[in-house]
Amino acid sequence: MKPLAAALAGAPSPFPAIQWLKESPNTRLLAQLEAEGHMLSHELLDELPPSRNQRYIRQLPVHIGVLEERHEDLERILGWLEHELEDKPATHAKLARPFLHWFLLRRARQRAAIRRHRASADRDLRRRVSVALDFLAWMDERGLALADLAQEHIDDWIPGATSQRRYLIRYFLKWTTSRRLTRELTVPSIPRQEPQNLLDEDDRWPLLQRCLTDEALPTDVRAAGAITLLFGPSTERLCHLTPEHLKLGDKHTHLILGRHPVLLPPRLAELLRHLAEQPQLRPQLSRVRPGPRWLFRGMVPGKPISTHGMTQKLGRHGIPVRTARNAALAALAADLPSPILADVTGMHRHTALRWVAYARRDWAEYLAARAEDLKQPPGGGGCR
């Protein structure tokens, strides 16, 4: 722990560091591990129940160079699975472990080695394993073995859900088929759904005005809320913005969300400049290996705020992320061709095509209804 002591001693101000040592549950957990004589390692931390404190204590020694950095979002799934399997039958564990290790994680690690690892990839993998465990429990209730599975069983399983989650069984069945544990089975495609719950424009613009002008709101809330209401990026993309995504000019400031920068309103540009220049409020521990500087910093050293944390934070200040994002994308899609929408927002071109098709159909229906209203004679409910 000498590097940690040196990092704390070298903090710009001693008072936040002293307060952290005295009051933080993270330091209590770290002290407990040290008092028990454990050598700090990723393997040791993998044995602890998944928690916010465990994630913090893991990232702290990585941040100061005591432990090697790894794709933590992927690697911590192994510990999560073992805790999930504690009350599951041994037969389920014998299937779930190789499914995760040799199928899901193997592909995820290969993707992470050649391009930036998505922050939500671990959540997606956990869902696929959870659905597989649910499916195995469902099979046990019906006395089915994998070799007995027929297409009719899959057709019974899918409609029994209230969400689209059960469609994720395709990944488990692909693996069982490749291992010749099941015959070839077909999982239907997930039904395409239109965007739901768009924020009304009469609510969206006053909310944007509040983000730009209300100094009672925290700066990061104002900036994140305004970006969401204007451009509708995914929360993952929003959380991973750095000062390098800002292009500062003499007169204008641009933000890079996709391939092409977008012009920022002056007030939003000023908010983002402030975030890029503000000092770290928590104990400043120097990082051994250079890492990105985040506009929206998280609780864990060297990490941005989590997507869940950002959604909750904006929601507490009256900014509904999903409906605000949908409204922003619908407004952009109504005005921009799909290639430009994809380039500006960073979304996939197929997603941009669907948004444009949805927005223009919705707009056409509005114009048709509006034209019908205008045909009404004066006093007959028409509005000119």
N, C-alpha and C positions, 0 to 999 in steps of 0.2 A: 504493500500500500504506500510505499515511499513516493511513487509518482503522484498519487492523489494528494498526499500531504504537501508535496512541492507545488502542485497546481493550486491548492487552496491558499498556501502561503503567498503565492504570486498573484492572487486576485487583486484587481485595482482597489477594491474597498474591502476591508476585513469584516465589516458588520453583516452583510448578507451571508457570507461564508459561515460566520459564527452562528447566526440564527439557523442556517440550514443544518449545521452539525447538531445543534441542540434540539431542534423541533421536528425535523423531517423523519417520517416513518421509513424512508429509504435508507438513511444512515443507521437506523436501529436494526434493519434487516442486515445491512452490511456488517455492522458490529457483531451481530449474532453469528454470522458465518465465520468471521475471524475468530471469535471467542471459542467456537467449537473446533478450531484447528484445521479448518478446510482450506485447501489451496484453491483460490478462485479460478474457475475455468468455465467454459461454455457447458461442459458435461455436468458440472455441479449445478449450474443454474437451470439446466434442462430438467433436473429432478424436482425442482420446486413447482408448486401449483401455479399455473399461468395467472398473472395478476399485473396490475399497473406497476407495483413496486418491483416485481421481478424484471419487467422490461426495462425499468429505469436503471436498476443495479447492473444489468447486463450491458447497457449502452454506455454507462459511465466509464468503466475500465477500457472499453473500446475507444472512447473519445480521447482518453489521456494516454493511450498506447500500451496498456497493460495486457489487453486481449486483442487477438486478431479480429478484424472486421469480417463479417460474413453476411450472406443474404438472410438477415435475421427473420424477415417476414416468412421466408420459406422454412428455415431450419427450426423455428419454434413450433411448427405444426407437428413435429414428431412428439414433443412433450405433450402437446394438446391431445393427440390421439391416445397416448397412454392413459391420460386421465379420463378420456371418453370411454375407454374400454374397461375401466375398473368394474363396472356393473354389467358388462355384456358377456354373453356366453363365449366360451373358448373357441367354438367353431366360427363365430363371427370375427373374433380377433385374428384367426388364421387367414381369413380372407381380406380383412381391412388393412392389415399391415403391408402385405405385398402390393395390394392395390395402390396404397399411398406411396410406398417406397419406390417401387419399380415401374409404376405407370405414371401417376400424377407428378410426383416430385422429379422424376427423371426428366420428363419433358419440360417442366417449369425451370429446372436448373439449366437445361440446354438453351432455353429462350433467354434466361437472365444473363448467360455468358456472352451473348451476341448483341443484346440491346437492353436499354434501361428496364429494370424490373418494375412492373406496375405495383403500386402500393396496395391495390385491392386484390392482387393475385392470391394471397394467403386466404383471404375471405372466400374466394371462389373455390379453392381447393377444399377448405373445411366444409363448405356446403355440399360438395360432391361426395365427400366421405360420409357426412351425416345422412344424406339421402340413401346411400348404399346401406348404412346400418339400419335405417328405417325400413328399407325394402327387405332386408334379411329378417327383421322382426315380423314383418307382414307375412313373409313366406312361412315362418315358424307357426304362426297362428293358423295357417291353412294346411300345415303338414306337408309343405312342398320342399323338395330338394332342388338344387340348381339344375341337375340333369332332367328334372321333370318340367322345367319351365317351357311353356308354349306361348304363342302369340296372344292367345286369349287371356292369359294371366297379365301380360303387359297392358292389354286393353282394359282390364279391370283396374289395374293399379293407377293408371294416369288420371281417370276422371274422379278418383276418390279424394282429390286435393282441392283446397280452396284457393291455391295460388299456382304459379307455374313451376314451383320448386321441384315437383316430382319428375319433370321432363329431364332433369339432370341425371337420372338413372342411366341415360344413354352411355355415359362414360364408364360406369361400372360394368354394364353389359358388353361394351366393346372390349373391355379387358377380359371378362370371363369367356367371351367367345374366342379371343385370341389364345387363351389358355385351354380351349376345348372343354371348358366346364359347362358351357351352355351351347345350345344350337344357335343358329343365326336368328336374331330377333330384331324387330323394327320398332323403334320409338318414334312416334309422330313428331313432326316439327312443332316448335313452340308457336302457338297462334300469335300473329302480329297484332299488337294493340296500338291504338292511337294514343297520343299524349293525353294525360288526364290532369284535371285540376290546374288549369292555367290561371295565373294571377290576373285579375281584371286590370285593363289599362288605366282605369280610373283610380286604382289602388297602386299600380306599379310606379307611375310618375311621381306622386307625392312621396312614396317610400324612397325613391331615388333622390328626390330633393332633400329628404331628411338625412340620408347618408352623406350627402355632399355639404350640408350646412349645419347640422346639429352637432355642436362641439361638446355636448354632454355625452355623446356616444364615444366609446373607445375608438382610437384611430384605426386599429386593425379591423374592427367591425364595420366602420364606415367604408373603408377601402374594399374589403371583401364583399360587402353587400352591394356597393355600387358596381363592381366588376360583374357580379352575378346578375344584377338587374339589367345591365347594359349588354353584356356579351354572352351570358349563359354558359360559361365553361363548366366542365365537370368539376366536382369538388376536389377530386384528386389533382387535377391540373392546377386548380386555384391554390391548393395548399403547397404545391411544389414550385411556386414562383420564387425567383431570386432577383436581386438587383440587376443581374445580367439580362433579364427579360425586359428591362426598361431601356429605351433609346432616348437619351436626353439631347435635345437640340436647343438652339438659341431661342426659338420661339415656341416650339411644339415638343411634346413628349409622346412617344408611341409605346405600346405594350405588345410584346410578341407572345401570342397564344398559339398560333399556327405557323404557317410558312410566311405569311405577310403581316407586318406590324399594323396595329390599328391605332388611330389617333385618339388620344385621351382628352376629355374635358379638362380645362386648367385646374379646377378644384380637385379632381381625382388624381391628376398628375402630382399635385402638391402633397396629397395624402400619401401616395406611394413613395415619393422622395423622402418624406419624413420617416416612413417605415424602414427604408433602405439605410438611413443615416442614424437611426436611434440606437443608443447603447443597449447592451444586454442588461436586463433588469435583474436576472437571477445571478447567482455566483458565476463569475466569468472564469471558466476553466479553459486554459489554452489547449488547443487540439494539436496532437503530435503530427497527424497527417492532414494536409490541407483538405478542406471539405467545403461544400457550398454554403453560402450565407442565405438564409431563408427570409423572405419578407414576412411570413406568418410563422413565427417561431413556436415550437411546442414545449412541452414540459420536460421532455427527455433531451439531454445534452446532444447537440449536433443534429437534431431531427426537427422537421417542421411539425406544425400542429397536425393531428390526425384528421382524416376526413370526417369521422364521427364527431370529434371534438369541435371542428369548424361548424358542422351542421347544428350541433347543440348550441354553440355560442351565438350564432346568428339568430337561431330560433328564440333564444332568451331575450333578444332585443327586437323581436317582432318582425324578423325577416325570414319568411318561409322559403327555404332554399329550393326545394323541388318545384313549387309552383312559380317562384320567381324566375328560375332557370328556364322552365318551359315557356313562360311568357316572353322572355328575351329571345329565345331561339325562334319562336313562332313569328315574332316581329321581324327578325333578321331574315328569316326564310321567305317572308312575304315580299321582301324587297330585293333579295340577292339571288343570282343563279347558284345552283348547287356547287359548282366547282369553287366559286369565290367564297361561299359560306364555309366549305370545308377548309380552304386555305386560311381564312381569317380566324376561325374558331379552333382549328386543329382536330376537328372531328373526322371520322372516316367518311370517305366520299359516298358510300352507300347510305350511311346515316343521314348525311346532308341531303341526298336525293329524297329520302322518306320525309324529312322535315319540309322540304320545298313542296312536295306533292300534298302533304297535309295542309300547309299554310295556304296554298293557293286555292285548294278546294274549299277550305273553310272561308276564305275571303270571297270566293265566287258565290258561295251560298249566302253570305251576308249581303253582297251586292244585289243578288236576285230578290232577297227578302226586302231590301231597301227599295228596289224599283217597284215592287208590288205595293209597298206602303204609299209610294208617291202617286200611284194610280188612283188612290182613294180620293173621292171628292172632298172639298173643304168641309170640315165638320164631321167627316166620316171616319175620323181616326187617323187621317194622313198627317204627315209632318213635312213641311217644306223648309 
